[in-house]
Amino acid sequence: MESAAPASPIEAAFSRRAGAPLKLYGHDLFTPRPGKVPPSFGTAQNDYLLGPGDELRITIHGAIYPSSRRYAVDSNGDVILDHLRPLRAAGRTIADLRRQLEAEVTLSMAGHEAFLSLEGMRRMGILVTGAVVSPGRHEVSGSGTLLDALLAAGGVDRLGSLRTIRLIRGGNSRTIDFYGLLQGLDGSDPALRDGDRIVVPPIGPTIAVAGEVKRPGIYELAPAEQTDGAPMSMAGALALAGGPIQPAPARIVRFALGSDGIETPDEATRGPGEPDDRPVTAGDLLIVSPARDHRRGTVTIAGHVRRPGPRALAEAETLASLIGSADLLADPYLPFAALETTDPRSLARVLSPVDLQAVLDGRSDRLLGGDDILVVLGSRDIGFLSSRPVLDLLRRAGRSRDPAECAGLEVLARRLSGDPEGVLARGPLARAAKDLTPSTMPCPRVFDEHPDLLAFAMEHAVLVRGVLQPGLYPAADRSDLATLSRAAGGGPRRLGVVSDPASGGGSASVAAGAEGGDIVDSVSPRIELAGHARFPGTRLLSQAPSLRALLGDGSQVPNGLYPLFGVIERYDRRRLTGRLIAFSPHEIVQGLSDRPLADGDTVRLFSFAEIRSAMTPRTGTSGGPGESAAPALLALLSDRSVDVHGAVREPGAYPVDGSVGLDLLLSAAGGLNDLADRNSVEITAREPPGDAGSVTSARRVVSLDAANGLAAVVGPGDSVRVNPLFSDREPYAVTIEGEVKRPGSFDVIRGERLSSLLKRAGGLTDQAYPAGAVFARESVRRQQAESFAAIARNIDRDISVVLARPDPPPAAQIEQARTLSSEFREAQPIGRITVEADPARLALRPELDIVLEPGDRIFFPKRPLTVTVTGEVLAPASLQFSPAKEADDYIGEAGGMTQYADASRAFVLKPDGSAQPLKISFWNHERTALVPGSTIIVPRDPEPFHFFRFTQNVGGLLSQLAVAAAAVFVLTDR
């Protein structure tokens, strides 16, 4: 399902004033739609202007020179054909080029025919700035229009203008009014050219039209230059909204905002076609409604009846006469119906409950008024009140993960979330509904047609238990318990109101009627076991008068029960408030303590997962305390918690009921891990209050193996830290590969050096080349990767800056710069550093023996007989070493330098990772000594990137990129 975009400040302000949701006109054009993929390019017409990058299919039929080839328009704008002179294509239409081609073939190739079609369309770079979702440079096809570029930029933002979009081409600016495109006017979606710029300014002055119009919404006023300075009239504003819905006289109220921010109404009535020249200005709100009522003197019956619809008030003046003429369908729900009337004082539409059973029995009746609506419900409609979507809303106080199935659910969700502490959200019904088994059924149509009806029925609902079909049943005017029982399938038990909010809740009553919010069940005193129990549910108080009687035998204790904290939820009849009583399930089961229970108590147990979820902010799991518990319970859990940190398997906050042994608390935290120091456990406890207004703490260190640890207790507000043992072992291993006798990963201790690792790896083989060892360090690799990413961002920023100039660089240089940015972004540095890796030299020079770090990688290659050439050469390769060869010789064997090479910055990377510049020129006679395993690197010429703001550093950056690429190349080659 497509999610609606959040309202912009303009939409929220007008919607609040109009009392109905209003959207900005035209912006839905840019709403992303799942599954909709924009075409790669549009269809080219004969008037399509060709340009560099377009590809043409040219077919020549004839006996001598038949051919069918694909030609590209080159950077000069020409098409080079065999046997014909070059044709100028750039700036010409397909039709013009086709006519010239036919003429050239007729003159130069008698007896031949030519055919031309567009086979590949070029891509254009368009800079889109201003109030769009993704400003920047975007690519569109050669036939792209202004709308294509805006869609590529994610669309116009809801605070952007649709009437003053600027199209800048070659120094000239043109204003586009997109309302013309929405209304089908020509020229409102112009074709684009390469290099165009589009600027979307902020939205201009706006007005809103609401009520009985075809297209309610918020409309942007045209700028003064488009209207010759004349303000928009009322008739023009109504035309934007599509005009009134009905061809009848309309009442139009204009609410204008004064300088003091107060709305001033201006009312007028206009018939169809009558002009209305009243001006409208920025901020005006127009509300259109019928000038008079079209139907009077009727009442309506809807819902579970055979003939729903209006009735003449003269024939159905009372409820009894209306129901008698309605012919109810089978299985109606008689304890409750809803009558919608108009309040004579506030003139608002209100709902009131109706006991249909009493009306049919002649025990109740009432007069009806014009426009009254009676909604009759069926038993299946009532069954939806106990369905999963409704119960999920009750359990989560209006928050639901699933989209609403109908309008009634949306209204109910708003009602619950708007009053999270109300009776409907936190009352006895909401708590009792947690244990109901939900039904599975779709939302009935009646709750879609009358959205307020579901919430109204829930406000009058009674929870009926002890029947064949327990659930929520709405009741009107103290509905008879026998009637409710029959509607719920009946049952063998004697029912009574066991929870009555009006009388304090919790006391059993055998009253004859029930009303909204009551719980109807067996009249015997009962308690409830809820949460993480093996057999949750209600029990007679006589069977479990205390916690020990309920939990003492351990039959209710499942695996995973949190042993240190549980609560009794009790309603205090004297204070008329609920309270929570904490207890320790561990002490109850062990027989160390007990608490008496009272009628209506709910004993709630928790699992370890629920406790850890509740004590972790914003990570509550479904159904756990972190999501569904009352704030009072969460506050109690926080106040009674002990913080456990350090070397335990599950650190965190753990609630307790009073003092608890340290060993039991550590067991609840998963126990000690392998690195815990049992002789160093810190306990920080609150001291008894001394001075007024201050709290002090004391810290002591205990040993779990000593007497002070075995007898230690902690309580709410304390903190426990289990100190870890000191370990000199590094957390990550180092890897040594290549020509060593025992390659692999090795754990290292702090301060261990390379020479020690070489001994553990068995030393080097006879073929090892320690001068060419590659030593890669993870910390250096991360620094190099971050540096390359920063360079790529700087390049992208400089490209955007130069493209905004009046004289940007050529497109070829911009493309090279983009390629360079991609190379820096995709580069994979290995983090190589220069080290001494020869065991003999390390023995003589211990100060060169590097200290290892976690994650280091060392590679010892075989003794090489090659020299590698990489960078800007035609064929990078590893070439055979010869003492007689110089750098020029190796470069020549690699095909020579490319046109992008910078010979002045060429350098040689020695086997150990150090570098030395090469001096390559015909007048230079200095020779650079090369050794086996060297790498000659020819970096790229920085000249094409002269427009970068960091021009002076481009050469060095290109050298860094070449070194990173060479390191990967050398490792791959070896």
Buried (B, 14 or more C-beta within 10 A) or exposed (E): EEEEBEBBEBBEBBBEBBEEBBBBBBBEBBEEEEEEEEEEBBEBEEEBBBBBBBBBBBEBBBEEBEBEEEBBBBEEBBBEBEEBEEBBBBEBBBEBBBEBBBEBBEEEBEEBEBBBEBBBBBBBBBBBBBBBBEBBBBEBBBBBBBBBBBBBBBBBBBBBBBBBBBBBBEEEEEBBBBBBBBEEEEEBBBBBBBBBBBBBBEBBBBBBBBBBBEEBBBBBBBBEEEEEEEEBBBBBBBEBBEBBBEEEBBBBBBBBBEEEEEEEEEEEEBEEEEEBEBBBEEBBBBBBBBBEEEEEEBBBBBBBBEEBEBBEBEEBBBBBBBBEEBEBEEEBBBBBBBBBBBEEEEEEEEBBBBBBBBBBEEEBEBEBEEBBBBBBBBBEBBBBBBBBBBBBBBBBBBBBEEEBBBBBBBBBBEBBBEBBEBBBBBBBBBBBBBBBEBBEBEBBEBBBBBBBBBBBBBBBBBBBBBBEBBBBBBBBBBBBBEBBBBBBEEBEBEBBBBBBBEBBBBBBBEBEBBBBBBBBBBBBBBBBBBBBBEEBEBBEBEEBBBBBBBBBEEEBBEEEBBBBBBBBBBBEBEEEEBEBBBBBBBBBBEEEBBBEBBBBBBBBBBBBBBBBBBBEEEEBBEBBBBBBBBEBBBEBBEEBBBBBBBBBEEBBBBBBBBEBBBBBBBBBBBEBBEEBBBBBBBBBBBEEEEEEEEEEEEEEEBBBEEEBBEEBBBBBBBBBBBBBEEEEEBEEBBBBBBBBEEBEEBEBEEEBBBBBBBEBBEEBEEEBBBBBBBBBBBEBBEEBBEBBEEBBEBBBEBBBEBBEEEEBBEBEBBEBBBEBBEBBBEBEBBBBBEBBBBBEEBEEEEEBBBEBBBBBBBBBBBBBEBBBBBBBBEEBBBBEBEEEBBBBBBBBBBEBBEEBBBBEBBBBBBBBBEBEEBBBEEEEEEEBEBBBBBBBBBBBBBEBBEBBEEEEBBBEBBBBBBBBBBBBBBBEBB
